Amino acid sequence: MIPRLLNWQGMAGLAATLGLAILLLVQKAETRHWKKQSASFEQLYHQEQSAFATTVASYRAAADQARAADQANVARVTADEGRINERTANDYESRLASARAYAQRLRLSSEAAADRSARRSAPMPVVSAASAGPAQAARQDRLPPSDALTATEQAIQLDELIKWVRAQAAVDNNPGL
């Protein structure tokens, strides 16, 4: 009786309905599968985002730490160089003062010796020209007292400059490297 009720159009409709039901079941299964995959991908995305945020925070912290270390190093190097500059300037000034005082004592002692020889009452025998030759020659190789003081000051200045350069070169600008 069913074949009589169902003609070819009814059977085709029934086959189409059955096919659509199967497609609907397959679609529901795939939808469920892709929802699970989507949740999994969303979880991976959030993990990646948190890992990225952690990495950025770590790099920022490292950059801040490096910046602080650089500032501390700059302060240390500046302080070291300042101490070197001050010590060199003090040494230079004290050596110059010592040289000037010594030059002043020499000038005063030579003036005093000239005054004493001018005040002598008993005449001294004159040295012959032949015996005065080497002494005169030795005096010619020397600088006048004012030029000798200038040369001494410049020698002290150069010596202190050399010490300063060596001390500045010894300052470690990059500790730990």
C-alpha positions in Angstrom: 0.0 0.0 0.0 2.8 2.3 0.6 4.0 2.1 -3.0 0.6 3.0 -4.1 0.5 6.1 -1.9 3.9 7.0 -3.0 4.6 7.7 -6.5 7.8 8.7 -8.0 7.4 12.3 -6.8 6.7 11.2 -3.3 9.8 9.0 -3.3 11.9 11.7 -4.7 10.7 14.1 -1.9 11.3 11.4 0.7 14.9 10.9 -0.7 15.5 14.6 -0.7 14.2 14.9 2.9 16.4 12.1 4.0 19.4 13.7 2.2 18.7 17.1 3.8 18.4 15.4 7.2 21.8 13.8 6.7 23.3 17.1 5.6 21.8 18.8 8.6 23.4 16.2 11.0 26.8 16.6 9.3 26.5 20.3 9.5 25.7 20.2 13.3 28.6 17.9 13.9 31.0 20.2 12.0 29.6 23.2 13.8 30.2 21.5 17.2 33.8 20.6 16.0 34.6 24.2 14.8 33.2 25.7 18.1 35.6 23.5 20.0 38.4 24.5 17.6 37.4 28.2 18.0 37.6 27.9 21.7 41.0 26.2 21.4 42.3 28.9 19.0 40.9 31.6 21.3 42.7 30.1 24.3 46.0 30.0 22.2 45.4 33.6 21.2 45.0 34.7 24.8 48.1 32.7 25.8 50.1 34.4 23.0 48.8 37.8 24.0 49.8 37.3 27.6 53.2 35.9 26.6 53.7 39.0 24.4 52.7 41.3 27.2 55.1 39.5 29.6 57.9 39.8 27.0 57.2 43.5 26.5 57.2 44.1 30.3 60.5 42.2 30.6 62.1 44.2 27.9 60.9 47.5 29.4 62.2 46.4 32.9 65.5 45.5 31.4 65.7 48.8 29.5 64.9 50.7 32.7 67.5 48.7 34.6 70.1 49.4 31.9 69.2 53.1 31.9 69.6 53.2 35.7 72.9 51.4 35.4 74.1 53.8 32.7 73.1 56.8 34.9 75.0 55.3 37.9 78.0 54.7 35.7 77.9 58.2 34.3 77.7 59.6 37.9 80.6 57.3 39.0 82.8 58.3 36.0 82.0 62.0 36.4 82.9 61.8 40.1 86.2 59.9 39.3 87.1 62.4 36.6 86.3 65.3 38.9 88.5 63.9 41.6 91.3 63.4 39.1 90.9 67.0 37.8 90.9 68.4 41.3 93.9 66.3 42.4 95.8 67.3 39.3 95.0 71.0 39.7 96.1 70.9 43.3 99.3 69.1 42.5 100.0 71.5 39.7 99.4 74.6 41.8 101.6 73.2 44.7 104.4 72.3 42.3 104.2 75.7 40.7 104.2 77.5 44.1 107.2 75.4 45.1 109.1 76.2 41.9 108.4 79.9 42.2 109.4 79.9 45.9 112.6 78.1 45.0 113.3 80.6 42.1 112.6 83.5 44.6 115.1 82.0 47.1 117.7 81.6 44.4 117.2 85.2 43.2 117.4 86.5 46.8 120.5 84.5 47.5 122.2 85.7 44.4 121.3 89.3 45.2 122.6 88.8 48.7 125.8 87.4 47.4 126.2 90.3 45.0 125.6 92.7 47.9 128.2 91.0 50.1 130.8 91.1 47.3 130.1 94.8 46.8 130.6 95.5 50.5 133.9 93.7 50.8 136.7 95.8 52.1 139.7 93.7 51.1 140.2 93.4 47.4 140.2 90.0 46.0 142.6 88.9 43.3 141.1 88.9 39.9 140.8 85.6 38.1 142.7 85.6 34.8 140.7 85.5 31.6 142.0 82.0 30.8 140.6 80.5 34.0 137.3 82.3 33.6 136.7 80.8 30.2 135.0 77.5 31.2 132.8 79.2 33.8 131.7 81.7 31.2 131.0 79.0 28.7 128.9 77.1 31.3 126.9 80.2 32.0 126.2 80.7 28.3 124.5 77.3 28.0 122.0 78.2 30.8 118.8 80.2 30.6 118.4 83.5 32.3 116.6 83.2 35.6 113.2 84.5 34.3 113.3 82.1 31.3 114.5 79.3 33.5 111.4 79.8 35.7 109.1 79.9 32.7 110.7 76.7 31.4 110.3 75.0 34.8 106.6 76.1 34.9 106.0 74.7 31.4 107.8 71.4 32.3 105.6 71.1 35.4 102.5 71.8 33.3 103.4 69.2 30.8 104.3 66.7 33.5 100.9 67.2 35.2 99.1 67.0 31.9 100.8 63.6 31.2 99.7 62.4 34.7 96.2 63.7 34.1 95.9 62.0 30.7 97.1 58.7 32.2 94.7 59.0 35.1 91.8 59.8 32.8 92.7 56.8 30.6 92.7 54.5 33.6 89.0 55.4 34.5 86.9 52.4 33.5 83.9 53.8 31.5 82.3 50.4 31.0 82.5 48.2 34.1 81.5 44.6 33.7 82.2 44.5 30.0 
